[in-house]
């Protein structure tokens, strides 16, 4: 992985460097050549002026030939015009006529058999004149290309070096992150990475550190949850086993068989509820969790729930009250799941509320939402309890042996069901002195 990253980084930086040099070359080369040509044209003009002055003062054929050889050594040709006739073929007639008429010439011309050249023409008087001709492909133009190729090569080298340095800077934290991820997958939750710049690397290290912490906390909660569930399972199993052994050994006679059977039935029902809650919690995490959503009047649903729980509350000496508005409170939800939530909250309340204390089922409509509350006059929760009320087994671990508690799954199941229905549940303090659970469901669209 680091090698592939290194190769890609070097290739990318080299490509960027080459592209930059090529773009610069495309822009700079014409400008450089044009500037060089302008400079050479000016120098050629000055040389033509000097030669014209020299020839006017002392016109000698031998000196002219020597001068022509010296100029040729500089890749400059001297064309003489005598009485309107050039001594070299190929010079455009317009240039010859202009010089024979006493005018000067500066610019490019196309010589027959040679191509485009720079030309500087000066009159010598009468119909005589001179023309200095220099090829446009000067050594300076070649030097421009050579410098550009050197810049291209330098860009490639710089890109390779920059890529190598970049990879060295980035590969080390990525390699550390890969090692940390491997240790996390192997079960080591003590992994922590140093948080250091650049920002992206620090974000990666922070994310892995948070993941390690979250995994450690999650596994700790699961471990505690399994311990509490195992304890909850062991209690009824021990009771069932004890009564079964007593019946098998004949310790319990016919007169005690009915009571033993009732006790065993109660413990079996407790086990059944516990297993049902565990299965429901497991199914909540699955994508195929079934929901039968339909229009529901929460007031009517709460009324039927209160009627179903009335006898049980009366048997426990608990006063069950309902607060239902006269008008319907419509929602679009799964009535069976809402009933499951209410049953779980009432089961939780009835376990803790002493005889004579109230349990309240309340419904009200709010803007854009419908609210159901289950309040009680029991011992309630502390502020610390409210923060962990819906964590699996949290309250069970806190109050086991202090007061009557369930398996610690009911509130977690209720919270999961409400979330699946698109609502929100929260725990608080009830005006009756105990706990209050508020379920908010989105109103009808």
N, C-alpha and C positions, 0 to 999 in steps of 0.2 A: 504493500500500500504506500509507504513513504517513497519508494522508488518511483512508482507511477506518478505520485504527486510531484516529486522532484523533476522528472522528465517533462511533465506538463508545464510546470512553472518556468523552467528554463526555456522551453519552446515558446511559451507565450511572451516572455520578456524579450527573447530574441526577435520574435515576429514584430513586437511593438517597436523595437529599436530599428529594425530594417525598414518597417513602414514609415517611421519618422524620417529616416535618412532619405528614402526614396521620394517622399513628398517634398522634403526640403530640396532634393536634387531637381525635381521637376520645376520647382519655383525658382531656385537659385541659378541653375545652369543657364537658362536663356538670359537672365539679367547679367550674369558674369560674362557671358560671351558678348552680349551687346556692349557692356562697359569696356571690355577688352578691345572690341572692334572700334569703338569710338575713340579710345585712347590711341590705338594704332593708326586710325585715320588721321587724327590730329598730328601725330608724330610724322606720318608720311607727308602731310601737307607742309609741315615746317621744313622737311627735307627737300620737298619740291621747290619751295620758295628759295631756299639757299642755293640749290643747283641752278635755278633760273637766273638768279642774280650773278652767280659765278660765270655762267655761259654768256651772259650779256656783256660782261666785262672783257672776257678773253675767250672768244670762240676759237678753239683749236681742236681739230679732229682727234689727234693723239690723246689729248687730255680727256676728251669725251669718251673715248674707248676705255681708258684706264678707269674713269669714273663708273662706267657701265659694268666693268668687271667687279669693282668693289661693291657695287649695289647688288650684283647677282649673288655675291657671297652671302648677302643678307636676305636672299630669296626675293629680291626686288628687281624687276625688269625696267630698263630705261628705253622708252620708245621716243625716237626723234622724228619730228615733223619738219620737213624742208619744203618750203614753197607749197604748203598745203597737202604734201604727200608723206604718209608715215613710212618709216623704214621697216615696219613689221605688219604683216597682214593680220586681219581679224579685229582691228580696232573699229568700233562703230563709227560710221560716217558722220553722225551727228556730233560726236565728240571732236572729230577732226575738223569739221566746219566751225565749231565753236571756238577752238583754239586758233585756227587760221584767221578767224575774224577778230582776234585780239582779246577773247574772253578766257576765263579760267573755268576749270571743271573739278568738282569734288563729288564722289559717290561711288556706287557700284556699277560695274559694266559687265557685260557678258562677252568674253572673247571667243571667237570661233576656234574650236578645238581645245579650249582650256576650261571654260566655264566661268562662273562668277568670280570677279576679283575686285579688290579695292583699287581705285584709280584717283590720282591727283594730277591734273593737267595745268601747265602754266604757259602763257604766251612768251615768246622771245622777241617779238617785234616783226613787222612785215607779215608774212604768212607762215612764220616758223613757230615752233613750240616743242614742249617736252611733256611726256606723260610717264609718271611712275606707277607701276602696276605691282601689286602684292597679292598673293593668294589669300583667300579668306580663311582657309584652314591653317591658321598660324600655330606655332608651338604653344602659344599661350592658351589656345582652346584645348589642346591636348593636356596641358597642365591642369586646367579646370577639371577635366574628367578624372585625371589621376588623383586629384585631391578629393573628389567625391567618392571614388572607390576606396580611398584610405579611410574616409569618414564612415563609409558603409561597413568596412571591416572593423573599425573601432566600435561602431554601434553593435555589431554582432558580439564582439568580445565583452563590451559593457553589459549587454543583455544577458549573456551567459553568467557573468559574475553576479549581476543583480539577482538573477533567478536562483543561483546557488545560495546566495545569502538569504533570500526570502524563504527558500525551502528550509534552510537550517533554522531560521527563526520560527517558522510555523510547524515544522515536522515534530519538533521536540514536545510541545504541549499536546499535539494530536496523538503522538505515540504514548504519552503519559495517560491521556484520556482512554485510549484503547486498552492499555494495561489495567486501568481502574475499572473499566467496564467488564473486562475478563474476570477480575477479582470479585466484582459484584455478582456476576453470573455464577461464580463458584460458591457464593454464600458468605463472602467476607463483607460485612456491613460497616467495618471500621474505616473504609476507604475514604480519604479526603485528599483533594487536590489543592495546591496553592493557587490563590486567585491573584493573577498578575496581568499586566497589559500585554497586548492590545485589548481593546474592549471585547472583541469577538472571543478571544481566548478566555478572558475572565468570565464572560457569560457562559461559555462551555463548562469551565471549572465549577462555577456556581451551580449550574444545572445538575452536574453529576453529584456534587456535594449534597444538594437538596434531595436528589433521587436516593442517595445512600441513606440520608436521614429519614426520608419517608418510608423506605423499605424497612429500616430498623424499627421505626415506630409501628408500622403495619404488622410486621411479624410479631412484635411484642404484644400488640392488641390481640392478634390471632392466638398467640400462645396462652394469654390470660383467658381468652374466650373459651378455648378448648378445655382449659383447666376447670372453668366454672361449669361448662356443659357436662364434663365428665362427672363432676361432683353432683350435679343435678340429676344425671342419669343413675348414678350409683345409689342414691338414697331410695328411690322407689324400687329399684332392682333388689336392694338388700331386704327391703320389706317383703317383696314378693317371694324372695328365696326363703326368708325365715318362716313365713306362713306356709309355704309349700312343704318345707322340711317338717314343720310341725304336723301338718295334715298327713304327710307320708309316714311319719313315725307314730301316728296315733296319739300325739300329745293333746291335740284339740279334739274333744268329744263332739257328739252330735249336737249338743246344746250350744257349742261355740262355733260350729261350722258356718252358720249364717253370718255372724259378725265377721269371721275371717274372710268369707267370700266378699262381703261388702267392702272390707278394707282393701283386698286385692283388686277388686273392680275399680275402686277409686285410684289406686296407684297405677293401674293399667291405663285408665283414662288420662291421668297426668302424663304418663309416658307418651301416649298417643298425641296429646296436645304439643308436647315438646318436639316430637319427631315431625309433626305437621308444621310447626313454626320453623324448624330447621330447613325443611324442604321448601317452604315458601320463601325463606331468605335466599336460598340457593337459586330458586327460579327467578327471583327479582333481578339477578345479575344477567340473566339470559335475554337475548333479543326477542325470543318468541314468547315472552310472558303474555298470557292471554288477558285481554281487556274487552269487556262488552259495554261499550259506551252508548248511552242513550239519554234522552231528556229526563230529568229527575227533579221532583219537588223535595228539597231538603227538609222542609217542615214535615211533610208526610213521612219521609224516611226516618226522621228522628222520633216521630210519634210512634211508629211501629216498633222501633228499637226499645223505646221506653216501656211499651206494653210487654215486650218479650222479657225484659229484665225486671219488671215490677215485682213478680213473685219472689225472685231470688233476693232482691234487695230487702223486701219485707221480711224474709226468713232470717236475714243477717241483721235485722233491726236498723237498716239504713234507710233514710228518707230520700226517695228518688223524685226529683222535680224536673219539670220540662219548661222551657221558655221558648215558645214557638209563636212567631208573629201571625196575625190573622190572614195576611195575604201570602200566597205561595212564594217560595224562594227557589226559582228555577236555576238549574245548572245542567251542563252537558257532561256527564261522567258515568262511571261504572257503579251502579247502586250496590252490587254485591261486594265490591272492594271497599266502598265507603262503609258498608255495614261491618265488614271485617275489621276496619280501623276502629269503628266505634266500639265493637265488642272487645277488642284488645284494650282500649283505653278504660272501658268500664270494668273489665276484669282486673286491671291494674289498680283502679281506684277502690274497688270492693275489697281487695286484699288488704289495703292499708287503712281504710276508713273505720273508725270505731263505731259501735252501735250508737244510734241517736244522732250521728253526724249526717249532713246532707251530701248527696251526689246530684249534680245539676247537668242536664243536657240542654244546651241553648243553641238557637239558630238565629241569625240575623243577616240582612243584606247590606252590602257596602258597595260603593261605586266600582263597578267592574268586577266584583267578587262576591262570593257567598261564604259565610263563616259559620263553622260549627265549633262549639266549645264543650269540653267536658271538665267540670270543676268539682272539687270535693272539699270536705271539711276535715281531711286527715292530717297527718303530721307534715305533709308538704315536703318541699325541697329547699336546700340552701342555694345561694347564688352559684357556688361551685358545682352543685349537682346539676343546675340548669345547663351549664356549659357542656356536660357530657351525658345529658339525659337520654339521647338517642344513639349512643354508642353501645354496641353489643356487650352486654354483661357488665357495663361500668357500674351501674347502681347496685347490681347484684353483689359485686365484689365489695362495695362500700358498706352495705347494710346487712350482709349475711351474718346471721347470729345476733343482730341488733334488733331487727323487726322483721315481720313476715314479708318475704320477697319471693318473686317468681324466678323464672330461669334467666331473666335479663334479656330475653329475645323479643318480648312483645312490643316495647317501644321502638326498637330498631326496625321491626317488621312494619309497624304503623308508619314510621317516617319513610321507609322505602316505598310503601304503597302510595302514599300521598305524592311523593316525588314522581312516581310513574304516572300518576293521574294529572300531572302538570300543576300541582298545588304546592303549598308550603305549610309546614307544621312547626310550631314553636311551643316551648314550655315556659311557664311563668308562675307567679303567685296568685292564688285565687282570693277574691274578697271573702269567701267562706272560711279562709284560714289555711287551706291546704294547697294542692297543686292545681294548676290550670293548663289544659292543653288546647291550643287554638289551631284549627285546621282551616286554611283559606284555599278556596277553589276558584278558578277563573269563572266569571259569570258567562251567561249565554251570549253567543256571537250574534 
